[in-house]
Amino acid sequence: MLLKIFRATAILEGLSYLMLFGISMPLKYMAQLPKPNIYIGNAHGVLFIAFVLLAALVCWKKKWSIKRFIIFFIASLLPFGTFYIDQKYLKNP
Protein backbone atom coordinates (compact mmCIF):
# COMPACT_ATOMS: atom_id res chain seq x y z
CA MET A 1 0.00 0.00 0.00
CA LEU A 2 2.78 2.44 0.92
CA LEU A 3 4.57 1.69 -2.34
CA LYS A 4 1.39 2.45 -4.33
CA ILE A 5 1.02 5.78 -2.56
CA PHE A 6 4.68 6.55 -3.24
CA ARG A 7 4.30 5.67 -6.92
CA ALA A 8 1.23 7.90 -7.25
CA THR A 9 3.03 10.74 -5.51
CA ALA A 10 6.05 10.29 -7.80
CA ILE A 11 3.85 10.58 -10.89
CA LEU A 12 1.93 13.57 -9.55
CA GLU A 13 5.16 15.30 -8.49
CA GLY A 14 6.61 14.77 -11.96
CA LEU A 15 3.48 16.12 -13.62
CA SER A 16 3.40 19.16 -11.34
CA TYR A 17 7.07 19.84 -12.16
CA LEU A 18 6.34 19.77 -15.88
CA MET A 19 3.24 21.94 -15.45
CA LEU A 20 5.16 24.44 -13.36
CA PHE A 21 8.01 24.95 -15.80
CA GLY A 22 6.17 24.11 -19.02
CA ILE A 23 2.92 25.99 -18.50
CA SER A 24 2.70 28.31 -15.51
CA MET A 25 6.17 29.89 -15.67
CA PRO A 26 5.76 30.88 -19.33
CA LEU A 27 2.28 32.23 -18.51
CA LYS A 28 3.72 34.24 -15.64
CA TYR A 29 6.59 35.80 -17.57
CA MET A 30 5.30 35.92 -21.15
CA ALA A 31 1.60 36.63 -20.61
CA GLN A 32 1.82 38.37 -17.21
CA LEU A 33 -0.58 35.83 -15.66
CA PRO A 34 0.83 35.06 -12.20
CA LYS A 35 -2.20 33.26 -10.69
CA PRO A 36 -1.64 29.81 -12.27
CA ASN A 37 1.97 29.90 -11.06
CA ILE A 38 0.84 30.44 -7.47
CA TYR A 39 -1.50 27.43 -7.45
CA ILE A 40 0.70 25.07 -9.45
CA GLY A 41 3.77 26.19 -7.50
CA ASN A 42 2.08 25.48 -4.17
CA ALA A 43 0.85 22.08 -5.36
CA HIS A 44 4.32 21.22 -6.64
CA GLY A 45 5.89 22.24 -3.33
CA VAL A 46 3.54 20.03 -1.32
CA LEU A 47 4.05 17.11 -3.72
CA PHE A 48 7.83 17.55 -3.65
CA ILE A 49 7.91 17.43 0.15
CA ALA A 50 5.55 14.44 0.17
CA PHE A 51 7.74 12.66 -2.39
CA VAL A 52 10.92 13.14 -0.35
CA LEU A 53 9.26 12.08 2.91
CA LEU A 54 7.67 9.04 1.29
CA ALA A 55 10.97 8.15 -0.37
CA ALA A 56 12.64 8.13 3.03
CA LEU A 57 9.83 6.10 4.56
CA VAL A 58 9.73 3.54 1.75
CA CYS A 59 13.52 3.15 1.77
CA TRP A 60 13.45 2.62 5.53
CA LYS A 61 10.52 0.14 5.46
CA LYS A 62 11.96 -1.88 2.57
CA LYS A 63 15.50 -1.64 3.96
CA TRP A 64 16.76 -0.07 0.76
CA SER A 65 20.16 1.61 0.82
CA ILE A 66 20.85 5.30 1.39
CA LYS A 67 22.26 5.30 -2.14
CA ARG A 68 18.80 4.48 -3.51
CA PHE A 69 17.27 7.29 -1.44
CA ILE A 70 19.86 9.71 -2.83
CA ILE A 71 19.00 8.56 -6.36
CA PHE A 72 15.32 9.18 -5.61
CA PHE A 73 16.10 12.63 -4.22
CA ILE A 74 18.27 13.66 -7.18
CA ALA A 75 15.64 12.36 -9.60
CA SER A 76 13.03 14.55 -7.92
CA LEU A 77 15.10 17.60 -8.88
CA LEU A 78 15.26 16.68 -12.57
CA PRO A 79 12.52 16.96 -15.20
CA PHE A 80 11.14 13.48 -15.94
CA GLY A 81 13.24 12.10 -13.04
CA THR A 82 10.31 10.76 -11.06
CA PHE A 83 8.99 8.97 -14.15
CA TYR A 84 12.37 7.27 -14.48
CA ILE A 85 12.26 6.28 -10.80
CA ASP A 86 8.81 4.81 -11.24
CA GLN A 87 9.87 2.70 -14.22
CA LYS A 88 13.25 1.56 -12.95
CA TYR A 89 12.72 1.11 -9.20
CA LEU A 90 9.04 1.17 -8.29
CA LYS A 91 7.13 -0.65 -10.99
CA ASN A 92 8.70 -4.04 -10.23
CA PRO A 93 10.57 -3.63 -6.91
N, C-alpha and C positions, 0 to 999 in steps of 0.2 A: 504493500500500500504506500509506504513512504517513497519507494522508488518511482511509483506512478506519479505521485505528487511532484517529486523532483523533476521528472521528465516533462510534465506539463508546465512547470515553472520555467524550465530551461527553454522550451519552445516559446512561451509567452515573453520571456525576457529577450530572446533573440528578435522576435517580431517587434517588440517595443523599441529596441535599439534601431532597427531598420526604419521604423516609422519616425522616430525622433530625428535621425540624421537624413533620411530620404524624403520626408514629407514636411514635418513641422519646422525644421530649421530653415529650409528654403522659403517656406511661407513667411516665417518671421523676418528674414532679412531681405527677401526679394519682393514680397508683396505687403510688407509691413502689417502682418497679421500675427500678433504675439499670442493670442488666446490658445490656439491649438498646441503651441509649444509648452505652455504652462501645464495643461492637462496631460499631454503625452509625456512630458518630462517628469512630472510627479509619478505617473504610473510606472515609468521606466525605473525611477529611483527605488520605488517600493519593490518592484520585481527583481531588481539587481540585488538588493539587500536580502530578499527572500531566497534568491538563488544561492548566494554565498553561504547563508546560514544553513540552508538545506544541503548544500554540498558538504559542509563540515559535518553535519549530522549523519548523512548517508555514509560518508567515508568512515566515520567513527563506528556506526552500527555494523557496517559490512567489513570492518577491519581492513579497509583499503589504506594504502600508504599515503604519507604526506605528499609524496611526489604526485600522486593522482589528484589530490586536492589542489595542489599548485597548478597543475595542468587545467583543472576545471576553472580555477580563478583567472588564469591568464586568458583562457578561452572566452570568459565572460566579458573581457575587455575588448575583444576583437569582433568586427562584424562577421556574422555567420559562425562564430566560434561555438555558440551553444548548440547549433544544429550539428556541428561536427561531433561535439561531445555526446549528443544524443545517439548519433549513428554508431560511433566507435565504442563508447563505453556503457551506454545505458540501455540500448535496445536489446542486447543479448549479454547481460552481465556475467 
